[in-house]
Amino acid sequence: MVDRVYKRDLHALRKILERLRLDFSKVNSSTNWTKLRIEPLLKHARSLEQRMRSDEFSREFSRLRKGVVQFHSDLVYLRTNVKALEEILRSETKVRVR
């Protein structure tokens, strides 16, 4: 169960980050959020997805269930950053509309 939820949520968060990268490219901001946060987060998410699909770990999930806390912390970290980036994008978009 952990592996399916983890893989699904990780994939969904990566897709959201890719959308945010595109959305931030359309906003004229004094901070380059794509380079500062989005690219590093995307790199992290892609790396985790790649490792989960690798032969090295594909058969390990029965033993990795003890690591639920670590899997959960990955998702919390990414969700928190995505939420903050979405809020920043909303505020940057509001400034642009004025």
C-alpha positions in Angstrom: 0.0 0.0 0.0 2.7 2.5 0.9 4.5 2.0 -2.4 1.3 2.7 -4.5 0.3 5.8 -2.5 3.9 7.0 -2.5 4.5 6.5 -6.2 1.1 8.0 -7.1 1.6 11.1 -4.9 5.2 11.6 -5.9 4.2 11.5 -9.6 1.3 13.9 -9.0 3.6 16.4 -7.1 6.2 16.2 -9.9 3.5 17.1 -12.5 2.4 20.0 -10.4 5.9 21.3 -10.1 6.3 21.0 -13.9 3.1 23.1 -14.3 4.4 25.6 -11.7 7.6 26.0 -13.7 5.6 26.9 -16.8 3.3 29.2 -14.8 6.2 31.0 -13.2 7.9 31.5 -16.6 4.9 33.7 -17.5 5.2 35.9 -14.5 7.6 38.8 -14.2 9.0 38.4 -10.7 12.0 39.9 -9.0 12.9 36.4 -7.7 13.6 33.5 -10.1 11.5 30.9 -8.3 12.1 28.4 -11.0 15.9 28.3 -10.4 15.6 28.9 -6.7 13.0 26.3 -5.7 11.2 24.5 -8.6 14.2 23.0 -10.4 15.8 21.6 -7.2 12.4 20.2 -6.1 11.9 18.7 -9.6 15.3 17.1 -9.5 14.6 15.6 -6.1 11.2 14.2 -7.1 12.6 12.8 -10.4 15.4 11.2 -8.5 13.0 9.5 -6.0 10.8 8.3 -8.8 13.7 6.9 -10.7 15.0 5.0 -7.7 11.5 3.6 -7.0 11.4 2.2 -10.5 15.0 0.9 -10.5 15.7 -2.9 -10.3 17.6 -2.3 -7.1 14.5 -1.2 -5.2 11.5 -2.6 -7.1 11.4 -5.8 -5.0 12.4 -4.2 -1.8 9.0 -2.7 -0.8 8.1 -5.4 1.7 11.3 -4.6 3.6 11.0 -0.9 3.1 7.7 -0.7 4.9 9.6 0.0 8.0 10.7 3.3 6.4 7.2 4.7 6.1 8.2 7.7 8.1 10.9 8.6 5.5 8.4 8.1 2.6 5.9 10.3 4.4 8.5 13.0 5.1 9.4 13.1 1.4 5.7 13.7 0.5 5.3 16.3 3.3 8.4 18.2 2.2 7.2 18.3 -1.5 3.6 19.1 -0.6 4.7 22.0 1.7 6.9 23.5 -1.0 4.3 23.1 -3.7 1.7 24.8 -1.5 4.1 27.7 -0.8 5.0 28.1 -4.4 1.3 28.1 -5.4 0.7 30.9 -2.9 3.7 32.9 -4.2 2.4 32.4 -7.7 -1.0 33.7 -6.7 0.5 36.8 -5.1 2.8 37.4 -8.0 -0.1 37.1 -10.4 -2.2 39.5 -8.4 0.6 42.1 -8.5 0.9 41.7 -12.3 -2.9 42.2 -12.8 -2.9 45.5 -11.0 
